[in-house]
Amino acid sequence: MALAEKIISELRRIVGSENVLTAKEDLIPYSFDGTAALQQMPGCVLFVKSAAEISAILKLANEKSLAIVTRGSGTGLSGGSMPSKDCVVMCTVRMDKILEVDCANLTMLVEPGVTTLTIADAASAVGLFYPPDPGSMKISTIGGNVAENSGGLRGLKYGITRNYVMGLEVVLPNGELMTMGNKCVKDVAGYSLKDIFIGSEGTLGVITKVLLRLIPKPAAKKTMVATFSQMDHAAEAVSAIIAAQIIPCTLEFLDRMTIHCVEDYAKIGLPLDCEALLLIESDGHPAAVADEAAQMEKICRERGCLEVRVAKDDVEATKLASARRSAFSALARVAPTTILEDATVPRSELGKMIRFVEAIAKKYKLKIGTFGHMGDGNLHPTFLTDERNHEEMHRIHEAFNEIFDEAIRLGGTITGEHGVGLAKKTFLPKFLGDAQMRIHRELRKALDPNGVLNPGKMFE
C-alpha cells in the first residue's frame, strides 16, 4: 500500500520538503543497490542530517507502522539496503562530517555518511592509518561499512571494520539515542553492546556517529605480482607463506578469466599466459619489508611460480594493485548481469574450494570468474550472466546452493564480508543452526518489537 499523503506531510515536517523525494523518476536510483537482479520501489526517500531527525522518524514509524530502510551509498552486495515495498528509505549520505581527529588518542569521530576513502585520506594527512579498504571505498560510507562489518584487501594483516570501531552513537528502533564505547583502550564495563550493532545490517538501530581507531602509518611498502601455471600452485604458495609466519598486508588472487578481463579493461600489462596471479604487498619497517618480500618471492618460486614482478616505485605499485581493485568492474563488462559472491573457507581448504567452484561451473555450464582474498580464505566466485535468462538464473541458484553447502562442509561460512541481506537469508539457518537462529530472532524482537527497521532482511 502506497504511503498516505498525511504521512508524507509528517516526514516533510521532520526533515524539510527539500529533503523528501516522492516522484517515481527520483525514486528509481534508490530502488536497488549493488546486488544484481534485485529491485523494489520505495514509497519515498528522506535525506536526514541529524540524530534528532532520525529519532523523530523512527517514533513516527512505530506509531504508524512504517517500514524504514537505512541507506548510505547503496554499494552493498547482498541486498541489505534494498527497499521493501512502499517503505521509507532513510539516506544518511548528507551526514558527512569528520567531527574530530584526535592524534593524542589515535581516534577519529565521524558521521555515518563519510566515505571510507575520505577517512583514510584524513588519517593519512596527519601521519596515521585507517586500514579497512573495501573494494568500494571511494564511495562506500562508514555507516554502511559498520552495518555490514566490511572487509577489504588488507584484512589478512589488519583485520576488518569491527577491529577499528571503538564507539558508536545509535538511534534505537523506538527513537531512543544510545552511545556505546569511548576512547579508552581498555573498557570491560558491562556487555560490549557496540559489537551487536556492527554487522547487524541496519536491523537493530541507525548509526549516527562512529568513533574509529587509527594506527601509525607503515614506514614502507613493497608490492609484487607472482604468476602461476596452475591455481593449485598459487594456493600452495599462499599456505607456505602463512606457514612461514609471514603475514603480508595484502595477499590476493585472480584466475585466468579475471586476469584477461582486467587486462582488457585496465591495460595494466598483466601476463596472459598463466592460470593464476597473486598480488602480494608487505608493509612496515623498511628492513622487515625487504626481508618479507624476499622470503615470499623465494616461496613463490619454489612452488612453481612462472614470474615475479616487483614494483619499482609507488606509481607501479598502485598500478599493480589496481589489477585486483578493478576485478569486479572488469568482469562486469562481459555480461549484462554480474553476480559477485563471497564464500569463505579456512585457508587450508582453499585449494579444494577453488577446484569445487571450477567443477560447479562445468556442471551447470556457467561462466564464472574467481578472484578474492586468498590470504584469508575469502573467495569471490563471480557469475557472468543475463538476469533475463530465467533458465540460466535457475542454474546459478542451484550452483550457489552447492557452493555454500561445500563452504559450510569445509568449515567455512556463507559470507566473509558482503553480509546476508536478502541474497543469502535462505542459507543462514543451515549455517547458524537452531540455537543461534533463536537468539538472533529474540534479540531483534527485543530491540525492534514492531519490526520497523529493515524488515525481511537477514531472516524473517
C-alpha positions, -999 to +999 in steps of 0.1 A: +000+000+000+014+034-010+023+059+017-005+082+027-001+119+019-007+126+056+025+106+064+045+122+037+035+156+052+047+145+086+080+134+071+084+167+053+078+185+086+106+165+102+133+168+076+121+197+053+103+194+020+136+197+001+149+165+017+119+143+006+117+125-027+084+111-039+083+113-077+088+079-094+117+090-115+135+103-084+129+071-065+143+048-092+180+052-082+171+041-047+152+011-058+183-011-060+218-014-045+250-031-058+233-065-057+224-080-091+189-089-101+171-072-072+149-042-074+119-028-054+104+007-055+103+026-021+074+048-010+097+078-005+133+087+002+144+110+030+178+127+034+185+130+071+210+154+087+209+147+124+202+121+151+172+142+162+156+138+128+162+101+127+147+098+162+116+116+152+112+095+120+115+062+140+090+074+166+066+081+137+074+047+122+064+029+153+032+050+156+021+045+120+036+010+114+061+023+087+090+002+073+123+021+075+153+011+054+186+030+062+209+036+032+243+051+025+257+050-010+240+017-018+271-002-027+262-034-008+263-068-025+237-088-005+206-066-009+209-052+027+198-017+017+172-028-008+138-011-001+109-032+009+077-023-009+065+013-003+089+017+026+107+049+037+143+049+026+163+070+051+195+081+034+224+093+056+249+105+029+244+141+040+256+133+075+292+135+061+313+154+086+346+144+102+339+157+137+373+151+153+408+137+146+425+131+179+462+124+174+468+121+211+444+091+214+447+079+178+410+082+171+386+098+146+350+107+152+328+107+121+292+108+109+278+078+091+279+094+056+316+100+054+332+078+027+358+053+036+384+070+013+378+103+030+385+087+063+417+071+050+429+104+035+421+124+066+441+099+087+470+099+062+471+137+063+482+136+100+506+106+095+481+080+107+465+049+090+429+036+087+434+001+073+399-013+062+397-009+025+366-024+009+366-025-029+340+003-030+360+025-006+359+055-029+321+058-025+310+034+003+301+052+036+314+043+070+278+038+083+274+011+057+308-004+064+300-007+101+265-021+094+279-047+071+312-052+090+331-047+058+364-063+050+389-054+022+422-063+007+442-055+039+420-078+061+446-105+063+471-084+083+449-056+098+415-071+103+381-058+093+359-029+102+350-043+136+386-042+147+386-004+143+353+007+159+359+020+195+324+035+199+290+041+183+261+065+187+230+047+176+193+056+174+173+026+186+142+015+167+120+032+193+138+066+187+160+065+218+196+077+214+223+054+228+261+059+230+284+029+234+322+028+238+348+055+242+384+064+236+397+041+263+419+012+250+406-009+279+369-009+289+352-040+302+322-024+319+291-044+310+283-062+278+301-050+246+268-037+231+285-019+202+296-052+188+259-062+185+253-034+161+285-040+140+273-063+112+236-060+121+228-048+086+205-019+097+181-043+116+188-032+152+194+006+151+206+035+130+242+045+133+247+083+137+283+086+149+313+062+147+345+065+169+373+049+149+407+036+160+437+047+139+472+033+139+506+047+129+512+047+091+536+020+079+570+034+070+575+013+039+556-009+014+566-033-013+543-047-040+548-077-062+528-099-086+535-136-090+520-157-118+514-195-118+506-221-144+482-238-120+458-224-094+469-252-070+504-239-071+492-204-062+472-219-033+502-239-021+523-207-022+498-189+000+497-217+025+535-218+026+537-180+031+514-182+061+532-214+074+564-194+073+548-170+098+547-141+073+515-120+073+516-096+043+491-068+043+477-080+010+476-115-005+451-115-033+445-137-064+429-136-098+421-166-120+427-168-158+393-153-168+396-124-144+432-117-155+422-114-191+391-093-183+412-069-161+439-065-187+414-059-215+397-033-192+427-015-175+457-022-198+480-028-168+504-051-187+495-083-169+509-116-182+481-135-200+499-169-202+491-180-167+462-197-148+465-177-116+480-144-103+489-134-068+491-098-058+513-095-027+520-064-006+542-062+025+543-031+047+561-020+079+596-012+089+618-009+057+642-037+068+613-060+077+595-053+044+626-061+024+631-094+043+595-104+040+593-096+003+625-117-004+611-146+016+578-145-002+594-143-037+615-173-028+585-193-016+566-185-048+595-196-070+597-229-050+560-235-057+563-233-095+559-196-100+563-186-136+574-150-129+576-125-100+573-088-109+583-064-081+570-028-084+600-004-087+581+026-072+548+038-058+534+045-092+539+010-104+527-004-071+494+014-074+491+002-110+497-034-100+473-031-070+446-018-094+446-052-111+428-066-081+407-035-073+393-033-108+384-071-110+347-066-104+344-037-128+364-057-154+342-088-151+310-067-152+318-057-188+315-093-200+278-099-195+246-078-187+244-092-151+273-098-128+266-117-095+295-114-071+296-138-042+319-144-012+321-179+001+348-182+027+368-212+039+397-219+062+430-211+043+439-248+045+409-256+024+414-230-004+427-254-030+397-277-025+372-249-027+387-234-058+386-267-076+350-272-064+339-238-079+356-248-112+337-281-112+304-264-104+309-240-133+314-270-157+285-290-141+260-261-146+276-248-178+281-213-163+307-186-169+325-179-136+355-157-129+370-162-095+392-137-075+395-128-039+414-125-007+434-158-008+453-148+023+422-150+045+402-177+025+376-153+011+367-163-024+346-142-048+332-166-075+316-141-099+288-154-122+286-136-156+250-140-169+219-122-180+191-120-154+165-121-183+176-157-190+154-174-164+167-209-171+203-199-166+194-179-134+178-211-121+211-230-128+230-202-110+208-206-079+215-243-079+252-237-082+251-213-053+233-239-032+262-263-038+289-238-033+276-226+000+269-262+012+305-270+003+319-239+021+300-250+053+312-286+049+348-274+048+344-254+080+337-221+062+309-195+061+283-183+036+296-148+037+330-134+046+323-097+041+292-090+020+266-098+046+233-118+045+207-092+035+181-106+011+205-126-011+216-151+015+190-153+041+178-187+029+212-201+037+215-186+072+196-212+092+217-240+079+249-222+088+238-209+122+217-238+135+186-237+157+201-221+188+218-192+171+188-185+149+166-184+181+189-159+198+191-138+166+153-136+165+149-129+202+175-101+201+158-084+171+124-087+187+137-072+219+152-042+202+126-037+175+093-053+187+072-035+159+096-046+131+101-011+117+138-014+107+149-032+075+121-058+076+127-090+057+165-087+058+188-115+072+158-136+084+120-133+087 
